[in-house]
């Protein structure tokens, strides 16, 4: 084993700005799907197309320099994301509760540890069940440089299957 | 709520090659930190510098086109990764057990949901405790295009602190 015994170290980086900056750091999970120094953020401007979603930016938006962003989203019982499409990919890994993802006309129920890949251009939506006991929470990784999502009308032909 | 009720759909994509290809897909977690269609892979050529590590490529190496790779590593009790440095960043999120991460001369004990960012160029190592009851498992996200790691001698001056 390496020579360094476990030691107690501060959980908050000493640099100015808390968790913001391009230096090695540990962002502590509080045990309840909140993180030290990571604020709750608005998902996007409210419309009828989405409901009950919160977002936390875990890495990539506060000075880190990798080519991707890591976010944590939660969808409350009865909530859903916009049915949308875009030219960048999604990689989603659920951590909390269960939910469903639709891409094209396929619907998958997903839970802890499943790996969802949404290919570029595929219309998709994430939802929690109306009678769910807890939020549906998931990591969502995306390219840092990406296009804006475009809402998709509900009655389109499926661009994946047709 | 959207008009699509939950339905049962195949968990394995219908395309040839199983989970390989640039199409939307769900890679099922089997509930034990293994995934359908995702093989166990060798970490890298065995040396005295690392011990007890397994790797699974979850997204980015089988036809997906995002600019990053998502991998799942496990470090067995008593195991550790190479003390190394490289010019790309790491984003690590533990999912299983507990372990410790060292960057420079700082050591952090980490567990489920903590977000570890290793800045480019910082020497670092991941370890499990010798008396741990279970593997230390974590997601590790990296840029798809990245340089090779360079081993670091154990007795260097800390490039972060000094």
Interface residues (C-beta under 8 A of the other chain):
Chain A: X1 X2 X3 X4 X6 X7 X9 X11 X22 X23 X24 X25 X26 X27 X28 X29 X31 X33 X35 X58 X59 X60 X64 X65 X66 X67 X68 X70 X78 X80 X83 X88 X89 X91 X93 X95 X100 X101 X102 X103 X104 X106 X107 X108 X109 X110 X111 X112 X113 X114 X115 X116 X117 X118 X119 X120 X122 X124 X125 X127 X129 X130 X139 X141 X142 X143 X144 X154 X160
Chain B: X1 X2 X3 X4 X6 X7 X9 X11 X22 X23 X24 X25 X26 X27 X28 X29 X31 X33 X35 X58 X59 X60 X64 X65 X66 X67 X68 X70 X78 X80 X83 X88 X89 X91 X93 X95 X100 X101 X102 X103 X104 X106 X107 X108 X109 X110 X111 X112 X113 X114 X115 X116 X117 X118 X119 X120 X122 X124 X125 X127 X129 X130 X139 X141 X142 X143 X144 X154 X160
